[in-house]
Amino acid sequence: MTAPLHRILTHRAFMVIEFLILCIALPSYIIFTKSAPFMFSFLWGAALYGFIIMRICYADELKDAFKFRQVKKSFMPPLLIRWVVASIAMVAFLYFYDTPRLFFLPKTSPEFVLILLCMYPLLSALPQEFIFCSFFFRRYRRFFGAGRKMVVASALVFAYAHILYLNPVAPVLSLIGGLIFAETYRRTHSLALVTLEHGLYGNALFIIGLGWYFYGGAVH
């Protein structure tokens, strides 16, 4: 049973249809139906689908997906420097673009900041990076290769998925973030490291105030 199912799931036609549904049709449905408030249901549903596909088709790679050994000194300094520079840039951008929202969260709900710092990496960054890096890089390697084309493809799909928030800020920042995260994954293939990096950016984004543009409840 496993062998025939494996052949079906890895057939080129099946994968093309799957890509169109997951990367174009599903985000488009969320955009046009304004279903962003239910984003976590779609996110974890897609992550579960990706996990099942990985479990059936690429079980050996799934077992070593996190690669905690890559969270090491040689990668951390440049990662943290990029994050600090990006955080400063986000503060400057929001100061000129939407000043009232600058540090809105810590000023109005300081008790929520600690919860955010702990929960965002696990509930949001992890499933996103599993989908757009671990799953995407392995699943669609036959279409985009393993180099820079894959990085660009992952970032574009990541950015398109964020159009669902119906504002220009979310997809633009997601494209930049997607390029950073995908490049980190291309060099390390570590779900642990790229989730850590995404978590740092996401937490900074919400604390700075840009989180409003990534909040499903803000979609009307």
C-alpha positions as CSV (number, residue, x, y, z in Angstrom):
1,M,0.0,0.0,0.0
2,T,2.8,2.4,0.9
3,A,4.7,2.0,-2.4
4,P,1.7,2.8,-4.7
5,L,0.7,5.7,-2.4
6,H,4.3,7.0,-2.5
7,R,4.3,6.9,-6.3
8,I,1.0,8.8,-6.5
9,L,2.1,11.5,-4.0
10,T,5.5,12.0,-5.8
11,H,4.1,12.0,-9.3
12,R,4.8,15.3,-11.1
13,A,1.2,16.0,-12.0
14,F,0.0,15.5,-8.4
15,M,2.8,17.8,-7.2
16,V,1.9,20.5,-9.7
17,I,-1.8,20.4,-8.6
18,E,-0.7,20.3,-4.9
19,F,1.5,23.4,-5.4
20,L,-1.3,25.3,-7.2
21,I,-3.8,24.5,-4.4
22,L,-1.5,25.1,-1.4
23,C,0.5,28.1,-2.7
24,I,-2.0,29.9,-4.9
25,A,-5.6,28.7,-4.5
26,L,-5.7,28.5,-0.7
27,P,-4.1,31.9,0.0
28,S,-6.4,33.4,-2.8
29,Y,-9.5,31.9,-1.1
30,I,-8.4,33.4,2.3
31,I,-7.8,36.8,0.6
32,F,-11.1,37.0,-1.3
33,T,-13.2,35.7,1.6
34,K,-11.4,37.9,4.1
35,S,-10.8,34.8,6.3
36,A,-7.6,36.1,7.9
37,P,-9.2,35.9,11.4
38,F,-9.1,32.1,10.9
39,M,-5.5,32.2,9.7
40,F,-4.2,29.8,12.4
41,S,-6.6,27.1,11.3
42,F,-5.4,27.3,7.8
43,L,-1.8,27.5,8.9
44,W,-1.9,24.4,11.1
45,G,-4.0,22.6,8.6
46,A,-1.4,23.2,5.9
47,A,1.4,22.2,8.4
48,L,-0.4,19.0,9.2
49,Y,-0.8,18.2,5.5
50,G,2.9,18.9,4.9
51,F,3.9,16.7,7.9
52,I,1.8,13.8,6.5
53,I,3.5,14.2,3.0
54,M,6.9,14.3,4.6
55,R,6.2,11.3,6.8
56,I,5.1,9.2,3.8
57,C,7.5,10.4,1.2
58,Y,10.6,11.8,3.0
59,A,10.6,10.1,6.4
60,D,14.4,10.0,6.8
61,E,14.7,13.8,6.2
62,L,11.7,14.5,8.5
63,K,13.5,12.7,11.4
64,D,16.4,15.2,11.2
65,A,14.4,18.2,10.2
66,F,15.3,20.4,13.2
67,K,19.1,19.9,13.0
68,F,19.7,21.5,16.4
69,R,23.4,21.1,15.8
70,Q,23.3,24.0,13.3
71,V,22.3,26.4,16.1
72,K,26.0,27.2,16.7
73,K,28.3,30.1,17.1
74,S,29.3,30.4,13.5
75,F,25.7,31.1,12.4
76,M,24.5,33.1,15.4
77,P,26.5,36.4,15.2
78,P,25.6,37.3,11.6
79,L,22.0,36.2,12.3
80,L,21.7,38.5,15.4
81,I,23.4,41.4,13.6
82,R,20.9,41.2,10.7
83,W,18.1,41.1,13.3
84,V,19.3,44.2,15.1
85,V,19.7,46.1,11.9
86,A,16.3,45.0,10.7
87,S,14.7,45.9,14.0
88,I,16.1,49.4,13.9
89,A,14.9,49.7,10.3
90,M,11.4,48.6,11.3
91,V,11.3,51.2,14.1
92,A,12.4,54.0,11.7
93,F,9.8,52.8,9.1
94,L,6.9,52.8,11.5
95,Y,8.0,56.1,13.0
96,F,7.4,57.8,9.6
97,Y,4.6,55.5,8.3
98,D,2.3,55.1,11.3
99,T,3.7,56.9,14.4
100,P,0.8,56.2,16.7
101,R,1.3,52.5,16.5
102,L,5.0,52.7,17.5
103,F,5.5,50.4,20.5
104,F,1.7,50.3,20.9
105,L,1.6,46.8,22.4
106,P,4.0,47.3,25.3
107,K,2.4,50.6,26.0
108,T,-1.1,49.3,26.1
109,S,-0.8,45.6,27.0
110,P,2.6,45.1,28.7
111,E,1.4,41.9,30.3
112,F,0.9,40.3,26.9
113,V,4.5,40.9,25.8
114,L,5.9,37.9,27.8
115,I,3.2,35.6,26.4
116,L,4.1,36.8,22.9
117,L,7.8,36.2,23.4
118,C,7.1,32.6,24.5
119,M,4.2,31.6,22.2
120,Y,4.9,33.3,18.9
121,P,7.9,31.2,17.9
122,L,6.0,27.9,18.7
123,L,2.5,28.7,17.5
124,S,3.3,30.8,14.4
125,A,7.0,30.8,13.4
126,L,7.5,27.0,13.7
127,P,4.5,25.9,11.5
128,Q,5.3,28.7,8.9
129,E,9.0,27.6,8.6
130,F,8.0,24.0,8.4
131,I,5.7,24.8,5.5
132,F,7.8,27.3,3.6
133,C,11.2,25.8,4.3
134,S,11.3,22.2,5.4
135,F,8.4,21.1,3.4
136,F,8.7,23.5,0.5
137,F,12.5,23.0,-0.1
138,R,12.2,19.2,-0.1
139,R,8.9,18.8,-1.9
140,Y,9.5,21.2,-4.8
141,R,13.2,20.8,-5.3
142,R,12.5,19.1,-8.6
143,F,10.8,22.3,-9.8
144,F,13.1,25.0,-8.4
145,G,16.4,23.2,-7.6
146,A,18.3,23.7,-4.3
147,G,19.9,27.1,-4.9
148,R,18.8,30.7,-5.2
149,K,15.8,30.0,-7.4
150,M,14.4,27.9,-4.5
151,V,15.1,30.8,-2.1
152,V,13.2,33.3,-4.3
153,A,10.3,30.8,-4.9
154,S,9.9,30.2,-1.2
155,A,10.0,33.9,-0.4
156,L,7.5,34.8,-3.1
157,V,5.0,32.2,-1.9
158,F,5.6,33.3,1.7
159,A,4.9,36.9,0.7
160,Y,1.8,36.0,-1.3
161,A,0.4,34.1,1.7
162,H,0.6,37.4,3.7
163,I,-1.5,39.3,1.2
164,L,-4.5,37.9,3.2
165,Y,-4.0,40.7,5.7
166,L,-5.2,43.2,3.0
167,N,-2.6,45.9,3.5
168,P,0.7,46.6,1.6
169,V,3.0,46.4,4.6
170,A,2.5,42.6,5.4
171,P,3.4,41.2,2.0
172,V,6.4,43.6,1.4
173,L,7.9,42.9,4.8
174,S,7.1,39.2,4.4
175,L,9.0,39.1,1.1
176,I,12.1,40.6,2.7
177,G,11.7,38.2,5.7
178,G,11.0,35.3,3.4
179,L,14.3,35.9,1.5
180,I,16.2,36.1,4.8
181,F,14.6,32.9,6.3
182,A,14.9,30.9,3.0
183,E,18.5,31.8,2.6
184,T,19.2,30.8,6.2
185,Y,17.5,27.5,5.5
186,R,19.3,27.0,2.2
187,R,22.7,27.3,4.0
188,T,21.8,25.2,7.1
189,H,18.7,23.1,6.4
190,S,17.9,23.6,10.1
191,L,14.2,24.0,11.0
192,A,15.4,24.9,14.6
193,L,17.6,27.7,13.4
194,V,15.2,29.3,10.9
195,T,12.4,29.1,13.5
196,L,14.6,30.9,16.0
197,E,15.4,33.5,13.4
198,H,11.7,33.9,12.4
199,G,10.7,34.1,16.1
200,L,13.1,36.9,16.7
201,Y,11.8,39.0,13.8
202,G,8.2,38.2,14.6
203,N,8.5,39.2,18.2
204,A,10.4,42.4,17.4
205,L,7.8,43.2,14.7
206,F,4.9,42.9,17.2
207,I,6.6,44.8,20.0
208,I,7.6,47.6,17.7
209,G,4.0,48.0,16.5
210,L,4.1,46.5,13.0
211,G,2.2,43.5,14.3
212,W,-1.1,45.4,13.6
213,Y,-0.5,44.7,9.9
214,F,-0.1,41.0,10.6
215,Y,-3.1,40.7,12.8
216,G,-6.1,38.8,11.4
217,G,-8.5,40.8,13.6
218,A,-7.5,44.0,11.8
219,V,-8.9,42.7,8.5
220,H,-12.3,44.2,7.7
